[in-house]
Amino acid sequence: MAATSTAPPSRSIFPPMSIRSAHRQASSRRSAPRPHRCGSIRIPTAALTAAIAAHEGVPQPYVLCGGGAAELIYAYCDALRPRLAAEPAPTFSEYRTAAAHFGAQLAQYPLRAPDFLPDEGLLAFLKERKPDVLFLCTPNNPTGVTLPRGLLEAAAHLPRAGHARAAR
């Protein structure tokens, strides 16, 4: 069995500017930070993000906490209001649901059985369609497939609609 790395991704592309922008916009829309619960203990959001950032060795603005994945996905779509969202299929359904909720059209790139692993065709698909946002989940839900790092980096560097080049 191959060992997996727990090292944080390269700082050159993670988090991409689009994520940092969405974080700033979503944070500015909330009137007051909500405390998070750890059992019966309430933890202020700023303290929680500071503790996570310190533990992970990343800047605090790289950390965004929410009440589950769905809340963060909706906050992202609300902040960016994409016109066209892309995702591989099958994947977690909340991406397309949140994007559609905020008016986006959806472009799906079909993954093929038995391995459901995206190939270089995904990059061609993205170059052709030029989505405003791309949802990638690794490991993918529901397939459990981990996306190759090279594919993630190549997708992060592709220009998106309304951008002269991909933000880094």
Long-range contacts (C-beta under 8 A, 24 or more apart in sequence): 4-146, 8-56, 8-57, 8-58, 9-149, 9-152, 10-153, 12-168, 13-153, 13-156, 13-157, 13-168, 14-156, 15-62, 16-156, 16-166, 16-167, 16-168, 17-167, 17-168, 18-80, 18-133, 18-160, 18-167, 19-76, 20-61, 20-62, 21-79, 21-80, 21-167, 22-75, 22-76, 22-79, 22-80, 23-61, 23-64, 23-79, 24-79, 25-79, 25-80, 26-64, 26-75, 26-76, 26-78, 26-79, 27-64, 29-75, 29-78, 29-79, 34-67, 36-65, 36-67, 69-94, 70-94, 70-98, 73-98, 74-98, 74-101, 76-133, 77-101, 77-102, 77-104, 77-133, 78-102, 80-132, 80-133, 82-131, 82-132, 82-133, 83-132, 83-161, 84-129, 84-130, 84-131, 84-132, 84-133, 84-161, 85-131, 85-132, 85-133, 85-134, 85-135, 86-125, 86-126, 86-129, 86-131, 86-133, 86-134, 86-135, 87-134, 87-135, 87-136, 88-118, 88-122, 88-136, 88-140, 90-116, 90-140, 90-142, 90-143, 91-135, 91-137, 91-140, 91-141, 91-142, 91-143, 92-135, 92-137, 92-140, 92-141, 92-142, 95-135, 95-137, 96-135, 99-133, 99-135, 104-132, 104-133, 107-131, 111-140, 111-143, 111-145, 115-145, 116-140, 116-143, 116-145, 117-145, 117-147, 117-148, 118-147, 118-151, 122-151, 122-155, 123-151, 123-154, 123-155, 123-158, 126-155, 126-158, 127-158, 130-159, 130-160, 130-161, 131-160, 131-161, 132-160, 132-161, 132-162, 133-160, 134-160
